């Protein structure tokens, strides 16, 4: 599972539902195995989240900012499908699609340690996931 950071305003009372919706979309599109879930969810004062429209001409009402850190290798088409699935899944828990902001960061197997101070993909303790 990618490492996913989710920031939203504390006016949203459904952190657990938001996290589950993002997780469900990633599992659906990427086929992530069970118990491979890493999420950090932060509810913060709305004034601490600034997410304008980047010149696209729409207004956000209550943004949810999602950062996805994952291994490289997925196609642009897969990423587009994931973005759409996340927006749709979040719509089911009351997040408007214009309020979904996603940043996607790719890296390699050497960039992960799941504990014990080791890079388990490099040591062979974990198999390197395939895209």
N, C-alpha and C positions, 0 to 999 in steps of 0.2 A: 504494500500500500504506500502510496506517496505520503509524505508528511504534509498535512494540511493545517494551515493557520486560518482561523475564521475570526474576523473582528466585526462586531455589530454594536449598535447603540444599546444602552441599558434600558431603553424604552421597549425593546423587544423582549418579551418574557419567555420566549421559546427557544433558548439556546440548544437544548437537547434535540428538539425537532429539526432545527436548522442543521446541526451537525449530522443527524441521521439522514437528512435529505441529501446532503453533499456526499456522504458515504455511500448511500444507495446508488446515486448516479455514477460514482466512480466504479463501484463493483459491477454495475450493469454494463458500462461501456468497456471497461478494461479487464473484467473478469478476475478481479483481485481475490485471492484465497481468503477463506474464513479466518478470523482472529489476526488479520494483518491490517490493523486499524491504528493509525497514529494521527490524532487531531489535537490541536490546541485552540480552545474557544475562549474568546475574550469579549465580555460585554463592557463597554466603556461609555462615558458621557458622549452624547451625540456631537458636541462641539469639538471632540478630539478626532473625529473622522471627517476628513475633507476629501471628497470624491466628486469633482465636477464632471462635466460632460465631454471634455477633451475637444470641444468645438463641434460636436455632433448635433447640437440643437435640441436637447431634451433636459428635463429637470429630474434630478433624483430626489426622492422624498425621505428615505431612511436606508442609506446604503449598507450592504453587507459586503465586506472586502474579504476575498478568499485568495490565499497564496498557496499554490500547489508546488511542492518540491518533489521531483521524481527523476528516475533514471531516464537518460535520453534513449531515443529509438522509436518513439511513436510518430506516426505520420501527421502531417497538418490536418488531414481529413479526420483522423481519430481525435485529435485535439478539438476540432470544431464540433464533432459529435458530442464530446464530453462537455464542452461549454453549454451547448443546447440542452443536454440532459440535466446539467446542474440547474440551469435557469428554470426548466420545466419542473423539476423536483422541488425546488424552493418555492415555486408558485403554489404548490400544494400545501405549503405551510405559511402562506400569506406574504411572501416576499415578492414584490413586483419585479418583473424582468429588468426594467431600467435601473433597479437598485442593486443588481448583481454585478460586482466588479471582480474579475479574476486575473491574477498574475501567475504565470506558469514558468517555473524555473527548472531546467534540466541539468543533470550532473551525471557522474559515473559511479561504478561500484566502489571505487576507492574513497568516495565521499560520504560513506555511511558507517556508523558504528551503532549497534543496537544494544550495547552494554559491555561491561568488563574491559573497556579500553581497547577493543579489537575491532578491526574492519572485517566483519564476518563474511562479506562477499569475497574478500581477498584471501582469507584464511581457509575458505571452503566450508565453514560452518553453515552457511546459507548458500543456496544456489542463486546465481544471478538471474533475476527475473527476465523473461523474454517479452519483448514488446508484442 
